[in-house]
């Protein structure tokens, strides 16, 4: 195990031949004798600014993420939705994003399906299940998501959920599992 030694920073006092304040009293605060190196700060900032995900950085990241699709159109959604969008483009799937089904968001059990895939798996509905919006909103939201899934399956969709954390970790892997009809999400399988 290596050992790190930290040397104390030398401090000096302003005084002697240093200029005096207007009041005639020399300043007494301490200051570094030699200038600080900004290299550690630059290295820390570079580490913080590095994109930690396996997909490219979008145009902007915030409550909603903005990105440009392969056709140059601006899209907006959550960061996990962007990750799956990117993965679907990488595997050259034919899909729509934010597709309204069963009356969309205006109907009680309507749905805005994150992704409806047409190729390579026809009628595949992929829902990105973010921790906050789908699991932390309580049992009512979980039941609503389950009923939505049942209704989508009743009209012919094959529904696969991908957890938001999984989407950020390895989006292509989870998209490929969805194409194999393998649902690896935690929320639905644990409860129903």
N, C-alpha and C positions, 0 to 999 in steps of 0.2 A: 504494500500500500504506500503510495507516495504521500509526502507531507508538504503542505503548503505553508510557507512562512510569510506573514504579513508584516512589513516594516512600518513603524509609525511614521506618519507624515510630519516633517519638520516644520514647525511654525516659528515665525519671528515676530518681533514687535516693530511697528513703525516708530521711528524715533531718530535720534541722532541728527543726521543731515537731511532727514525727510522734511518736506514742507509742513508748516503748521497751519491749523485751521484759522479761519478769520478771527476767532476768539483769542488766538494766541496760545491755546493749549494744544500740545501735540496729540494726535489721535492715539488711542490705546488699544484699538481692536487688533486682533491677530490676523495674519494673512499668510498664505503659503509662500515659502522662500522661492520655490521653483514652480513654473506653470504646470497645471494638471495635464496629463495626457488624455486626449479625447478618444484614443483608440478603444478602451474598454466600453465606452458609451456607444461608439459606432458599431462595435461587434454585437452588443446587446440589442441595438436597434435593428441591425440586419437580421438577427435571429427572430425578433418579434415580427418583422415585416415579411419573413419568408412564408410562403403559402403552404400550409401544412397538409393540404389535400392532394389526392392523386389526379385531380382535374384542374384545368386552367382557372386562373383568377377571373371572376366575372367583372363587368364594368363597375358595379358598385355592390357593396354588401351592407345591409342594415336590417331593419325589420322586414323589408322585402329586398330581394336581390335582383339586380337588373343585368341581363346578358344579351348578347347578340347570337342568334342561331346561325346555322351554316348558310342560310339564304339571306343573311343580312338584316333580318327583322329583329327588333328589340322585343325581348320577352321579360316577364316579371313574375317572381314567385319566391318561395323560400329557398334558402341555400341547399337543403336536401333535394328539393324539386329540381333545382339547377343541376345538381350532381347526376340525378337520374336522366334528365333531359340530355345532358352531355353524353352519358353512357349510351343512351338510345341512338344518338347521332353517330357515335363511334362504331356501333355494331350495325349501322345502316338500316335500322328498323324504320318502318313506315308507321307514323303515329300522329295523334293529335294531342295537344296539351290543353288542359282545363276544359274538358268536354262536358257540357251540361247534359245530364240524363235524368229521366223521370221528372221533368219539370225544373231541373236545376235547383239552385239555392232558394228559389221562391216557394217551392213546395216543401211541406213538412218532412217527408222522407225522400225528397229529391236529392240529387247528387251532382256535384261538380267533380267528375273523375279526373284525377291528376293527369293520367295518360291512358289513352285508348290506343292499343297497338293493333295494326291491321296486318303487318308482315314483320316477322316470320310466323307469329302466332295470331291468327285472326280472333277478334273479339276478346282480346286480353285487356282487362282493366287493371292498371297498376295504381295503387293508392300509396302515397308516401305518408307514413304515420309518424309525424313529429311528436316528440315527447310532450311538449307543452299543449299543443292543440288537440291531441287525441288521447293521451293517457293521464295527464294531470288535471283535466277538467272534471274529473269525477266519474262515477259509475253511469250517470245519465248519458254522457258523451260516448262512453264505451258501448253502451247498449244501442245508442243511435247509430254508431259506426257499424255495429254488427247487423242491425236491421237494414241498413243501407246496403251492406254486402249481400244479404239474403235477397233483397229486391233486385239488385243488379244481376245476380245469378239467375233469378227467375225470368229475366228477359233475355237471357242468353250470353251474358258475359262470364268469362273466367276471371275471377277476382283474386289478385295476389297483392298482399300488403308488404311494403318494405319499410322497416323502421328508419327514422331519420338518421340515427347514429350510424347504422349500417350503410346507408346511402353515402354518407360523408367518408366513411372508412374505405369502401371499395365498391363504387357504383357499378362497374362493369360486371363484377362477380355476381352481385345481387340481381342485376338485369338478366344475366344468363340463367340464373336459378329460376327466375320468373318465367323465362321461356320454356323451362323444363317443368313448369307448374309446381315448383317447390316453394312453399311459403315459409320463410324463415323468420317472420316477424314474431315478436314476443307477446304482444298484447292480446290478440284474438285467440291464439292457441292456448294461452294460460287460463283464459276466462271461459271459453266456450268450447 
